[in-house]
Amino acid sequence: MARKTGVAAGHASAPTRSKAAAASPAPRPGNVPGSVAPAHHWTRDRGTRWTYVRDLAYELVLRDLKLRYKRSVFGILWSLATPLAQFLVLRFVFTVIVPLDV
């Protein structure tokens, strides 16, 4: 036996749209009124994409540095001071103590 569909089955028909509403495009998933739009949309333009990538890289590096030097007193300064001190010691050794004229 065939099933009845539509109005004959007791379902209400779809509401008709006005001419103005028919001319406007249906809202996309991100543009539904009341929804929050994403911070960055990857397909709009290159500038926005690179801004997003730059901000993401900045946040990830900052998070890594904060975690790495979380409990140290000097923090990131210590990671910069160690190679600088090594450079100064080697420069002193090879310019004052053992001057090599190569």
Accessible surface in RSA format (square Angstrom, percent):
REM  Atomic radii and reference values for relative SASA: ProtOr
REM  Chains: A
REM  Algorithm: Lee & Richards
REM  Probe-radius: 1.40
REM  Slices: 20
REM RES _ NUM      All-atoms   Total-Side   Main-Chain    Non-polar    All polar
REM                ABS   REL    ABS   REL    ABS   REL    ABS   REL    ABS   REL
RES MET A   1   238.41 123.5 152.99 101.2  85.42 203.4 132.01 112.2 106.40 141.0
RES ALA A   2    96.76  89.0  65.98 101.8  30.78  70.0  75.91 106.9  20.85  55.2
RES ARG A   3   218.91  91.9 191.21  97.5  27.70  66.0  74.63 102.0 144.28  87.4
RES LYS A   4   154.80  75.5 134.25  82.4  20.55  48.9  84.03  75.6  70.77  75.4
RES THR A   5   112.34  79.9  96.29  97.6  16.04  38.2  64.44  86.6  47.90  72.4
RES GLY A   6    38.67  47.7   0.00   N/A  38.67  47.7  34.11  93.6   4.56  10.2
RES VAL A   7   107.82  70.9  95.71  86.6  12.11  29.2  95.71  83.2  12.11  32.9
RES ALA A   8    84.06  77.3  47.16  72.8  36.90  83.9  59.14  83.3  24.92  66.0
RES ALA A   9    41.97  38.6   8.47  13.1  33.50  76.2  15.51  21.8  26.46  70.1
RES GLY A  10    70.33  86.7   0.00   N/A  70.33  86.7  37.05 101.7  33.28  74.5
RES HIS A  11   119.19  65.1 112.52  78.2   6.67  17.1  70.11  72.3  49.08  57.1
RES ALA A  12   101.48  93.3  64.01  98.8  37.48  85.3  74.25 104.6  27.24  72.2
RES SER A  13    81.98  69.3  57.72  77.0  24.26  55.9  33.72  71.8  48.26  67.6
RES ALA A  14    83.98  77.2  61.57  95.0  22.41  51.0  67.80  95.5  16.17  42.8
RES PRO A  15   124.77  90.9 102.16  93.1  22.61  82.2 112.93  93.2  11.84  73.6
RES THR A  16   136.43  97.0 106.69 108.2  29.74  70.9  80.03 107.5  56.40  85.3
RES ARG A  17   143.30  60.2 112.72  57.5  30.58  72.8  62.09  84.9  81.21  49.2
RES SER A  18    70.90  59.9  54.48  72.7  16.42  37.8  55.12 117.4  15.78  22.1
RES LYS A  19   188.60  92.0 176.70 108.4  11.90  28.3 122.93 110.6  65.67  70.0
RES ALA A  20    82.77  76.1  63.58  98.1  19.19  43.6  73.11 103.0   9.66  25.6
RES ALA A  21    40.77  37.5  34.29  52.9   6.48  14.7  39.89  56.2   0.88   2.3
RES ALA A  22    65.19  59.9  40.52  62.5  24.68  56.1  41.59  58.6  23.61  62.5
RES ALA A  23    88.88  81.7  50.71  78.3  38.17  86.8  62.53  88.1  26.34  69.8
RES SER A  24    57.68  48.7  49.51  66.1   8.17  18.8  40.11  85.4  17.57  24.6
RES PRO A  25   120.88  88.1  99.03  90.3  21.85  79.4 110.01  90.8  10.87  67.6
RES ALA A  26    72.99  67.1  53.90  83.2  19.09  43.4  55.93  78.8  17.07  45.2
RES PRO A  27    87.64  63.9  61.57  56.1  26.07  94.8  70.07  57.8  17.57 109.2
RES ARG A  28   146.39  61.5 143.16  73.0   3.23   7.7  65.42  89.4  80.97  49.1
RES PRO A  29   125.08  91.2 104.41  95.2  20.67  75.2 111.87  92.4  13.21  82.1
RES GLY A  30    35.43  43.7   0.00   N/A  35.43  43.7  27.08  74.3   8.35  18.7
RES ASN A  31    78.50  54.1  58.12  56.2  20.38  49.1  24.51  59.0  53.99  52.2
RES VAL A  32    67.79  44.6  64.41  58.3   3.38   8.1  64.41  56.0   3.38   9.2
RES PRO A  33   118.31  86.2  89.27  81.4  29.04 105.6 101.12  83.5  17.19 106.9
RES GLY A  34    87.59 108.0   0.00   N/A  87.59 108.0  44.44 122.0  43.15  96.6
RES SER A  35    57.11  48.3  27.34  36.5  29.77  68.6  34.83  74.2  22.29  31.2
RES VAL A  36   141.74  93.3 116.04 105.1  25.70  61.9 119.79 104.1  21.94  59.5
RES ALA A  37    65.27  60.0  49.20  75.9  16.07  36.6  49.20  69.3  16.07  42.6
RES PRO A  38    83.51  60.9  58.45  53.3  25.06  91.1  70.38  58.1  13.13  81.6
RES ALA A  39    99.02  91.0  55.13  85.1  43.89  99.8  66.89  94.2  32.13  85.1
RES HIS A  40    55.18  30.2  42.04  29.2  13.14  33.6  26.95  27.8  28.23  32.8
RES HIS A  41    68.84  37.6  64.48  44.8   4.36  11.2  37.89  39.1  30.94  36.0
RES TRP A  42   118.85  47.7 112.19  54.3   6.66  15.6  95.60  51.0  23.25  37.7
RES THR A  43   111.14  79.0  80.58  81.7  30.56  72.8  77.18 103.7  33.96  51.3
RES ARG A  44   162.86  68.4 129.18  65.8  33.68  80.2  50.99  69.7 111.87  67.8
RES ASP A  45    76.39  53.5  66.27  66.0  10.12  23.9  42.14  99.2  34.25  34.2
RES ARG A  46   160.43  67.4 155.99  79.5   4.43  10.6  61.49  84.0  98.94  60.0
RES GLY A  47    43.45  53.6   0.00   N/A  43.45  53.6  37.43 102.7   6.02  13.5
RES THR A  48    42.89  30.5  37.82  38.3   5.07  12.1  22.08  29.7  20.81  31.5
RES ARG A  49    90.59  38.0  89.18  45.5   1.41   3.4  11.97  16.4  78.61  47.6
RES TRP A  50   138.21  55.5 135.35  65.5   2.86   6.7 129.52  69.1   8.69  14.1
RES THR A  51    48.06  34.2  46.73  47.4   1.32   3.2  26.74  35.9  21.32  32.2
RES TYR A  52    66.90  31.2  66.90  38.1   0.00   0.0  30.05  22.6  36.85  45.4
RES VAL A  53    55.13  36.3  54.83  49.6   0.31   0.7  54.83  47.6   0.31   0.8
RES ARG A  54   154.11  64.7 147.57  75.2   6.54  15.6  72.34  98.9  81.77  49.6
RES ASP A  55    59.17  41.4  58.24  58.0   0.93   2.2  24.20  57.0  34.97  34.9
RES LEU A  56    80.55  44.9  76.09  54.4   4.46  11.2  79.97  56.2   0.57   1.5
RES ALA A  57    50.72  46.6  45.77  70.6   4.95  11.3  50.34  70.9   0.38   1.0
RES TYR A  58   136.13  63.6 128.93  73.4   7.20  18.7  98.40  73.9  37.74  46.5
RES GLU A  59    98.65  56.6  95.62  72.3   3.03   7.2  38.71  74.9  59.94  48.9
RES LEU A  60    82.58  46.0  79.33  56.8   3.25   8.2  79.71  56.0   2.86   7.7
RES VAL A  61    88.73  58.4  86.40  78.2   2.33   5.6  88.71  77.1   0.02   0.1
RES LEU A  62    59.60  33.2  58.71  42.0   0.89   2.2  59.43  41.7   0.17   0.5
RES ARG A  63   146.88  61.7 143.60  73.2   3.28   7.8  54.38  74.3  92.50  56.1
RES ASP A  64    69.46  48.7  67.91  67.6   1.56   3.7  18.66  43.9  50.80  50.7
RES LEU A  65    52.05  29.0  50.02  35.8   2.03   5.1  50.27  35.3   1.78   4.8
RES LYS A  66   133.11  64.9 121.46  74.5  11.65  27.7  81.15  73.0  51.97  55.4
RES LEU A  67   114.61  63.8  98.22  70.3  16.39  41.2  98.38  69.1  16.23  43.7
RES ARG A  68   155.12  65.1 120.58  61.5  34.54  82.2  39.51  54.0 115.61  70.1
RES TYR A  69    51.57  24.1  40.97  23.3  10.60  27.6  28.71  21.6  22.86  28.2
RES LYS A  70   153.45  74.9 122.73  75.3  30.72  73.1  75.81  68.2  77.64  82.7
RES ARG A  71   227.99  95.7 189.77  96.7  38.22  91.0  76.18 104.1 151.81  92.0
RES SER A  72    56.53  47.8  32.02  42.7  24.51  56.5  39.69  84.5  16.85  23.6
RES VAL A  73   142.70  93.9 107.08  96.9  35.63  85.8 113.49  98.6  29.21  79.2
RES PHE A  74   129.84  65.0 114.11  70.7  15.72  40.9 118.08  71.6  11.76  33.7
RES GLY A  75    14.15  17.5   0.00   N/A  14.15  17.5  14.08  38.6   0.07   0.2
RES ILE A  76    81.44  46.3  77.77  57.9   3.67   8.8  77.77  56.0   3.67  10.0
RES LEU A  77   117.50  65.4 116.97  83.7   0.54   1.4 117.08  82.2   0.43   1.1
RES TRP A  78   150.62  60.4 149.90  72.6   0.72   1.7 126.41  67.4  24.21  39.3
RES SER A  79    39.16  33.1  23.16  30.9  16.00  36.9  25.77  54.9  13.39  18.8
RES LEU A  80   118.08  65.8 112.01  80.1   6.07  15.2 112.40  78.9   5.67  15.3
RES ALA A  81    42.99  39.5  37.92  58.5   5.07  11.5  41.25  58.1   1.74   4.6
RES THR A  82    73.09  52.0  65.64  66.5   7.45  17.7  69.61  93.5   3.48   5.3
RES PRO A  83    75.83  55.3  69.93  63.7   5.90  21.4  71.69  59.2   4.14  25.7
RES LEU A  84   104.02  57.9 100.14  71.6   3.88   9.8 103.16  72.5   0.86   2.3
RES ALA A  85    53.94  49.6  48.98  75.6   4.96  11.3  53.34  75.1   0.60   1.6
RES GLN A  86   115.08  64.4 107.99  78.9   7.09  16.9  34.26  72.9  80.82  61.3
RES PHE A  87   113.16  56.6 108.35  67.1   4.81  12.5 112.87  68.4   0.29   0.8
RES LEU A  88    98.00  54.6  92.73  66.3   5.26  13.2  93.11  65.4   4.89  13.2
RES VAL A  89    91.78  60.4  88.73  80.3   3.05   7.3  91.73  79.7   0.04   0.1
RES LEU A  90    85.66  47.7  85.17  60.9   0.49   1.2  85.17  59.8   0.49   1.3
RES ARG A  91   143.67  60.3 135.78  69.2   7.89  18.8  30.45  41.6 113.22  68.6
RES PHE A  92   107.96  54.0 103.97  64.4   3.99  10.4 107.54  65.2   0.42   1.2
RES VAL A  93    44.49  29.3  44.49  40.3   0.00   0.0  44.49  38.7   0.00   0.0
RES PHE A  94   107.44  53.8  99.93  61.9   7.51  19.5  99.93  60.6   7.51  21.5
RES THR A  95    79.01  56.2  58.64  59.5  20.37  48.5  55.88  75.1  23.14  35.0
RES VAL A  96    93.99  61.8  73.01  66.1  20.98  50.6  76.73  66.7  17.25  46.8
RES ILE A  97   106.72  60.7  81.20  60.5  25.52  61.5  86.27  62.1  20.45  55.5
RES VAL A  98    67.90  44.7  65.90  59.7   2.00   4.8  67.90  59.0   0.00   0.0
RES PRO A  99    87.49  63.8  68.85  62.8  18.63  67.7  69.92  57.7  17.57 109.2
RES LEU A 100   113.11  63.0  87.45  62.6  25.66  64.5  88.91  62.4  24.19  65.1
RES ASP A 101   151.53 106.1 109.58 109.1  41.95  99.2  42.16  99.2 109.36 109.1
RES VAL A 102   177.87 117.0 107.99  97.8  69.88 168.4 133.75 116.2  44.11 119.6
END  Absolute sums over single chains surface
CHAIN  1 A    10075.4       8248.1       1827.2       6849.3       3226.1
END  Absolute sums over all chains
TOTAL         10075.4       8248.1       1827.2       6849.3       3226.1
